[in-house]
Amino acid sequence: MECLKSSALIPGEPEYKSEFNLLNMLLMKVPKDVDLLPILNIKPLQPRHSSALQELHLELFPVHYDPSFFEVACSTECGFYDTQSFWDMFDSSSNNTRDLDWYENQILSFGLFLPRSYVSFFRKFGKYDIESYLEYISNEDDFTEFDDPLAEMLIFDPEYDEFLIGFVTLLINLEVTNKLISDDDYNILYTHYHNNMENNSLLSNEININLDKFDVSYYSFIYNQLYNNKLLIEYTRKFQIKDAKTIYILSTGITLGLRRRSLGTHLILFTQILIYFINYSIIVFEGYYYILRSRDVLDTIKNYYNKLFFKDNYNLLYSFYTLVLNDNSICPRKTTDELDSIIQAKLGEPTSNLIINSNCDQDSNHNSVSCVNNIPLVIYLHTIYYNEVATEMYKKLHFYNITTIPNYYSINNKKYNANFLAYFLPKP
């Protein structure tokens, strides 16, 4: 149980008892070799999710978040937020100071959802595999449980009969300086980028996505939940991401029962791919980067990976499309070879690995970095110094640990250092 405790919590401090709820105790029974990605959904957080997001933050982090943060993070609009309230999350001491200049920022957030029907399935049959689950929901007339105590939980969304089990919140920085985090952040990023410009091999490693995490399951996941997720794409278009100077990861986490399954890693990897897609129309296919020239190919690739994952079992595919994806298009009865031929005809040539252009010239060769104010767009964050699990996860996803900032966090009158991690996003 100790190994599932949030790694962000202060060592030696007790965990939040609310984490030991019925849902988490049930989810802990799911074997680690059961891949849940196919049945998880990514959706923008809505106002009805604000209480659930607040509860998850309380369980995951030792800092206090102002309630209005959750209202804005779960807004259907491009949330603007009073940053003075947000600063409170970094200082839970009784002698808070509020002498900073404040201005508004955009907060983008999305959640990871698990259908309640999966929990009902394994509680009823003691099985956990996805194939049996799909057969269950396709044959069961009504798998809703009445008087289910799980339906009373804050993280349960009755509108879609699912649980919020993970989340990401992002700050879209439209200015070079930002006192919400630190006015010096951009200088740190700028100095790191230019000091390492001569070492192209180092930066080339930093800016390439870690494709080691990609298998058929994850490709299927991103083509279902990102590239073909109309709801998510429509939501992100409300934000000025293309005008951003930096993107700051405010928070991310997974509920206790599903930790240590790489779902947090998948969420951050999803975020990296999302920004590439929104900003630069870059997609990843079979280990290569492609400039998307026609959206028609996305649906074809989705079918390609779904057929591979379910090994051309059309009955499972039908259940998956109609009952999990709520997609009436249904995977066509084409062979994998036929789909592969269609894909190759539509994609064109892949780009090479994304590489650094030492001149940082926006009009330079096709595969070079395009820079804003002399550095490319960057995703960055801070991790509290003792949170080695999170720090190592980001480093494996090619975030570079640039520096340590002394006394960055103030929690219960104690100061804690922070690791400063960043990932540069080039424009091919």
DAZI-V58439 format. One record per run of one state. SS is the DSSP state (A for helix, B for strand, O for the rest). FROM is the first residue (numbers start at 0). TO is the last residue. If there is no record, write none. Layout:
BEGIN
ss: <SS | SS>
from: <FROM | FROM>
to: <TO | TO>
END
This chain:
BEGIN
ss: <O | A | O | A | O | A | O | A | B | O | A | O | A | O | B | O | A | B | O | B | A | O | A | O | A | O | B | O | B | O | A | O | A | O | A | O | A | O | A | O | A | O | B | O | A | O | A | O | B | O | B | O | A | O | A | O | A | O | B | O | B | O | B | O | B | O | A | O | B | O | B | O>
from: <0 | 1 | 4 | 16 | 19 | 21 | 27 | 36 | 39 | 44 | 46 | 60 | 66 | 73 | 78 | 81 | 82 | 90 | 91 | 104 | 115 | 125 | 129 | 139 | 148 | 152 | 155 | 157 | 161 | 173 | 184 | 195 | 199 | 207 | 210 | 213 | 215 | 227 | 229 | 236 | 240 | 243 | 245 | 254 | 255 | 258 | 262 | 280 | 281 | 285 | 287 | 291 | 295 | 309 | 313 | 324 | 335 | 347 | 350 | 351 | 371 | 372 | 374 | 375 | 376 | 384 | 387 | 396 | 399 | 411 | 413 | 425>
to: <0 | 3 | 15 | 18 | 20 | 26 | 35 | 38 | 43 | 45 | 59 | 65 | 72 | 77 | 80 | 81 | 89 | 90 | 103 | 114 | 124 | 128 | 138 | 147 | 151 | 154 | 156 | 160 | 172 | 183 | 194 | 198 | 206 | 209 | 212 | 214 | 226 | 228 | 235 | 239 | 242 | 244 | 253 | 254 | 257 | 261 | 279 | 280 | 284 | 286 | 290 | 294 | 308 | 312 | 323 | 334 | 346 | 349 | 350 | 370 | 371 | 373 | 374 | 375 | 383 | 386 | 395 | 398 | 410 | 412 | 424 | 427>
END
